[in-house]
Amino acid sequence: MNPDMNQQAAQGQHVDQKLDASGLNCPLPLLKAKQAINALESGQVLELICTDPGSVRDFQVFSEQSGHQLLHAVEAQGIYSYWLRKK
């Protein structure tokens, strides 16, 4: 994760739905994200915020396996933010 580059790019990112999974531990942030992304139309973007450090690997693998595009991943002071575009 390159926080500076991703944070700058993510600031202008259009978001169709936001989901705050702060305080939830693995696997709940990923499960909540899957539910939310399933409700989106193709091409729409989900922004997810969580506090689980294990989410970094979870969302990289999820993106690779599901085909949904991980646009940005930012970590700042223990807050992990992800932007996913539905395939």
C-alpha positions, -999 to +999 in steps of 0.1 A: +000+000+000+014+034-010-007+057+013+005+090-003-002+081-039-034+062-033-048+089-009-043+116-035-059+095-062-087+084-040-097+119-030-113+126-064-128+091-068-165+090-075-184+068-050-218+052-055-221+037-020-201+040+013-199+013+039-183+018+073-172-016+088-151+000+116-147-021+147-156-053+128-130-081+126-123-106+099-142-119+081-170-094+087-156-064+067-152-086+037-187-102+041-203-067+044-184-056+013-196-086-007-232-079+003-229-042-006-212-048-039-238-074-049-264-047-047-245-024-070-247-022-108-217-031-130-192-002-130-204+013-098-179+020-069-181+010-033-160+028-007-153+007+024-138+019+057-126-006+083-101-010+111-091-046+106-054-049+096-061-083+081-084-066+055-054-055+034-047-091+022-085-099+022-094-072-002-064-078-025-073-115-028-111-108-031-104-084-060-082-109-078-107-138-073-140-119-079-129-098-108-140-066-091-114-039-095-096-026-064-091+010-074-074+023-043-063+011-009-053+036+018-042+032+054-040+061+078-037+059+115-052+024+117-081+032+093-082+012+061-101+025+032-108+006-001-125+016-033-139-013-054-155-011-088-180-038-095-172-058-126 
